[in-house]
Amino acid sequence: MSTDLDMVPNVVIEQTWIRKIMSNDNSEISRALMDIVWHFGPKGLNGECCENLSMPEFLALDKISNTKHCPVQDIGTALGFTKSGATRIVNRLEKKGYVEKKKSYDDARICCVVITQRGGEILDTANARYSEEYKKVIAQLPKELGSIIEQSLKAMAGALNK
């Protein structure tokens, strides 16, 4: 069976990994993904990333920063939480000074969330550190493999967000 990996010149890839990818036993791949998520999550980078944010708080803050006048319900939907669960996360972010709650311009019954300057600074710092760390990790790999990994991660993220 030919794969995209066969087209990568001068890259040695262990055949056991290829067999694992093609088989139904993906436990090693799942573990590798968990290691990556842990390393690049808010508590990764030796705890120097995101001050006191949990992963759900970090993801909610990112969603809020990318959505103008973000309704709480949209945060819940994006994270797979109930509106009540999203409200608890928003309340914690508000207490930390990272977001503010506002009434919707269109419907005063809807609570929207906007990111504060402090919240934006936290995200900017986190994104810069993640980018720097990503570059360090990818630099340790053959250039061709780095490109395949980047494409694969983007494809996986796209598939998860459908």
C-alpha beads as a LAMMPS data file, in Angstrom:
LAMMPS data file: protein, C-alpha beads

162 atoms
161 bonds

1 atom types
1 bond types

-500.0 500.0 xlo xhi
-500.0 500.0 ylo yhi
-500.0 500.0 zlo zhi

Masses

1 110.0

Atoms # bond

1 1 1 0.000 0.000 0.000
2 1 1 1.471 3.358 -1.014
3 1 1 1.195 6.290 1.392
4 1 1 2.181 9.946 1.309
5 1 1 5.090 8.919 3.495
6 1 1 6.481 6.855 0.599
7 1 1 6.948 10.086 -1.337
8 1 1 9.181 11.703 1.293
9 1 1 12.781 11.512 0.079
10 1 1 15.608 10.786 2.512
11 1 1 13.323 10.301 5.503
12 1 1 13.595 7.113 7.472
13 1 1 10.341 6.220 9.186
14 1 1 10.073 3.174 11.355
15 1 1 7.950 0.540 9.699
16 1 1 6.361 -0.288 13.061
17 1 1 4.797 3.183 13.172
18 1 1 3.432 2.815 9.670
19 1 1 1.952 -0.555 10.617
20 1 1 0.438 0.984 13.775
21 1 1 -1.127 3.803 11.772
22 1 1 -2.617 1.354 9.281
23 1 1 -3.803 -1.104 11.954
24 1 1 -6.614 -0.815 14.442
25 1 1 -4.195 -0.720 17.402
26 1 1 -3.579 2.991 17.701
27 1 1 -2.726 3.048 21.417
28 1 1 0.815 4.327 20.800
29 1 1 -0.490 7.034 18.484
30 1 1 -3.146 8.004 21.033
31 1 1 -0.465 8.232 23.701
32 1 1 1.724 10.349 21.413
33 1 1 -1.200 12.721 20.826
34 1 1 -1.786 12.992 24.586
35 1 1 1.894 13.828 25.111
36 1 1 1.687 16.547 22.458
37 1 1 -1.524 17.994 23.918
38 1 1 -0.029 18.009 27.406
39 1 1 3.161 19.695 26.199
40 1 1 1.353 22.335 24.164
41 1 1 -1.559 22.822 26.566
42 1 1 -1.894 25.730 29.007
43 1 1 0.033 23.837 31.668
44 1 1 2.808 22.895 29.256
45 1 1 5.992 24.808 28.518
46 1 1 7.081 24.252 32.127
47 1 1 3.992 26.052 33.403
48 1 1 5.161 29.355 31.886
49 1 1 2.427 29.732 29.319
50 1 1 -0.881 30.939 30.480
51 1 1 -0.711 32.015 34.090
52 1 1 -3.656 30.416 35.876
53 1 1 -5.819 29.199 32.976
54 1 1 -7.229 25.704 32.737
55 1 1 -7.539 24.120 29.289
56 1 1 -11.312 24.848 29.048
57 1 1 -10.680 28.451 30.134
58 1 1 -7.909 28.833 27.572
59 1 1 -10.099 27.418 24.783
60 1 1 -13.028 29.616 25.831
61 1 1 -10.797 32.697 25.870
62 1 1 -9.547 31.838 22.395
63 1 1 -13.143 31.410 21.148
64 1 1 -14.147 34.724 22.694
65 1 1 -11.193 36.505 21.110
66 1 1 -12.204 35.263 17.663
67 1 1 -15.935 36.019 17.956
68 1 1 -17.250 39.572 18.133
69 1 1 -19.733 39.864 21.012
70 1 1 -19.586 36.130 21.660
71 1 1 -22.762 34.673 23.210
72 1 1 -22.137 32.353 26.159
73 1 1 -24.072 29.629 24.350
74 1 1 -21.571 29.775 21.443
75 1 1 -18.750 29.145 23.894
76 1 1 -20.577 26.117 25.257
77 1 1 -21.208 24.799 21.752
78 1 1 -17.572 25.269 20.727
79 1 1 -16.308 23.434 23.817
80 1 1 -19.014 20.778 23.920
81 1 1 -20.380 22.102 27.227
82 1 1 -23.857 23.044 28.325
83 1 1 -24.751 26.721 28.594
84 1 1 -24.475 26.317 32.371
85 1 1 -20.968 24.861 32.071
86 1 1 -19.937 27.668 29.726
87 1 1 -21.355 30.235 32.152
88 1 1 -19.183 28.846 34.961
89 1 1 -16.079 29.123 32.740
90 1 1 -17.002 32.675 31.695
91 1 1 -17.550 33.640 35.352
92 1 1 -14.058 32.371 36.240
93 1 1 -12.537 34.265 33.293
94 1 1 -14.393 37.415 34.359
95 1 1 -13.104 37.124 37.953
96 1 1 -9.556 36.839 36.567
97 1 1 -10.084 39.999 34.525
98 1 1 -9.748 38.320 31.112
99 1 1 -13.307 38.940 29.837
100 1 1 -16.300 41.179 30.396
101 1 1 -19.956 40.258 30.088
102 1 1 -22.174 42.544 28.051
103 1 1 -25.780 42.481 26.908
104 1 1 -26.270 41.642 23.241
105 1 1 -26.911 44.654 21.016
106 1 1 -29.570 42.654 19.191
107 1 1 -31.311 41.018 22.152
108 1 1 -30.763 42.209 25.736
109 1 1 -31.734 38.758 27.043
110 1 1 -28.522 37.326 25.554
111 1 1 -25.302 37.625 27.507
112 1 1 -22.273 38.182 25.300
113 1 1 -18.639 38.046 26.296
114 1 1 -15.795 40.252 25.104
115 1 1 -12.112 39.822 25.783
116 1 1 -10.298 42.439 27.856
117 1 1 -6.879 43.852 27.094
118 1 1 -5.425 41.590 29.795
119 1 1 -7.123 38.552 28.261
120 1 1 -5.753 39.490 24.841
121 1 1 -2.255 39.820 26.291
122 1 1 -2.486 36.336 27.820
123 1 1 -3.493 34.865 24.453
124 1 1 -0.767 36.777 22.587
125 1 1 1.862 35.541 25.047
126 1 1 0.589 31.978 24.826
127 1 1 0.489 31.994 21.025
128 1 1 4.018 33.409 20.813
129 1 1 5.364 30.780 23.207
130 1 1 3.549 27.947 21.437
131 1 1 4.827 29.139 18.080
132 1 1 8.374 29.329 19.387
133 1 1 8.155 25.873 20.942
134 1 1 6.578 24.397 17.816
135 1 1 9.425 25.770 15.703
136 1 1 11.972 24.219 18.089
137 1 1 10.326 20.805 17.897
138 1 1 9.863 20.862 14.113
139 1 1 13.458 22.039 13.619
140 1 1 14.610 18.727 15.122
141 1 1 12.890 16.793 12.332
142 1 1 13.768 16.416 8.662
143 1 1 12.211 19.317 6.731
144 1 1 10.009 17.060 4.617
145 1 1 8.615 15.307 7.675
146 1 1 7.843 18.631 9.363
147 1 1 5.693 19.617 6.400
148 1 1 3.780 16.327 6.502
149 1 1 3.208 16.653 10.246
150 1 1 1.905 20.201 9.844
151 1 1 -0.507 19.154 7.082
152 1 1 -1.631 16.115 9.068
153 1 1 -2.293 18.109 12.254
154 1 1 -4.305 20.705 10.333
155 1 1 -6.314 17.948 8.621
156 1 1 -6.994 16.198 11.942
157 1 1 -8.074 19.481 13.579
158 1 1 -10.344 20.189 10.614
159 1 1 -11.923 16.749 10.871
160 1 1 -12.506 17.213 14.608
161 1 1 -14.113 20.612 14.116
162 1 1 -16.682 19.459 11.554

Bonds

1 1 1 2
2 1 2 3
3 1 3 4
4 1 4 5
5 1 5 6
6 1 6 7
7 1 7 8
8 1 8 9
9 1 9 10
10 1 10 11
11 1 11 12
12 1 12 13
13 1 13 14
14 1 14 15
15 1 15 16
16 1 16 17
17 1 17 18
18 1 18 19
19 1 19 20
20 1 20 21
21 1 21 22
22 1 22 23
23 1 23 24
24 1 24 25
25 1 25 26
26 1 26 27
27 1 27 28
28 1 28 29
29 1 29 30
30 1 30 31
31 1 31 32
32 1 32 33
33 1 33 34
34 1 34 35
35 1 35 36
36 1 36 37
37 1 37 38
38 1 38 39
39 1 39 40
40 1 40 41
41 1 41 42
42 1 42 43
43 1 43 44
44 1 44 45
45 1 45 46
46 1 46 47
47 1 47 48
48 1 48 49
49 1 49 50
50 1 50 51
51 1 51 52
52 1 52 53
53 1 53 54
54 1 54 55
55 1 55 56
56 1 56 57
57 1 57 58
58 1 58 59
59 1 59 60
60 1 60 61
61 1 61 62
62 1 62 63
63 1 63 64
64 1 64 65
65 1 65 66
66 1 66 67
67 1 67 68
68 1 68 69
69 1 69 70
70 1 70 71
71 1 71 72
72 1 72 73
73 1 73 74
74 1 74 75
75 1 75 76
76 1 76 77
77 1 77 78
78 1 78 79
79 1 79 80
80 1 80 81
81 1 81 82
82 1 82 83
83 1 83 84
84 1 84 85
85 1 85 86
86 1 86 87
87 1 87 88
88 1 88 89
89 1 89 90
90 1 90 91
91 1 91 92
92 1 92 93
93 1 93 94
94 1 94 95
95 1 95 96
96 1 96 97
97 1 97 98
98 1 98 99
99 1 99 100
100 1 100 101
101 1 101 102
102 1 102 103
103 1 103 104
104 1 104 105
105 1 105 106
106 1 106 107
107 1 107 108
108 1 108 109
109 1 109 110
110 1 110 111
111 1 111 112
112 1 112 113
113 1 113 114
114 1 114 115
115 1 115 116
116 1 116 117
117 1 117 118
118 1 118 119
119 1 119 120
120 1 120 121
121 1 121 122
122 1 122 123
123 1 123 124
124 1 124 125
125 1 125 126
126 1 126 127
127 1 127 128
128 1 128 129
129 1 129 130
130 1 130 131
131 1 131 132
132 1 132 133
133 1 133 134
134 1 134 135
135 1 135 136
136 1 136 137
137 1 137 138
138 1 138 139
139 1 139 140
140 1 140 141
141 1 141 142
142 1 142 143
143 1 143 144
144 1 144 145
145 1 145 146
146 1 146 147
147 1 147 148
148 1 148 149
149 1 149 150
150 1 150 151
151 1 151 152
152 1 152 153
153 1 153 154
154 1 154 155
155 1 155 156
156 1 156 157
157 1 157 158
158 1 158 159
159 1 159 160
160 1 160 161
161 1 161 162
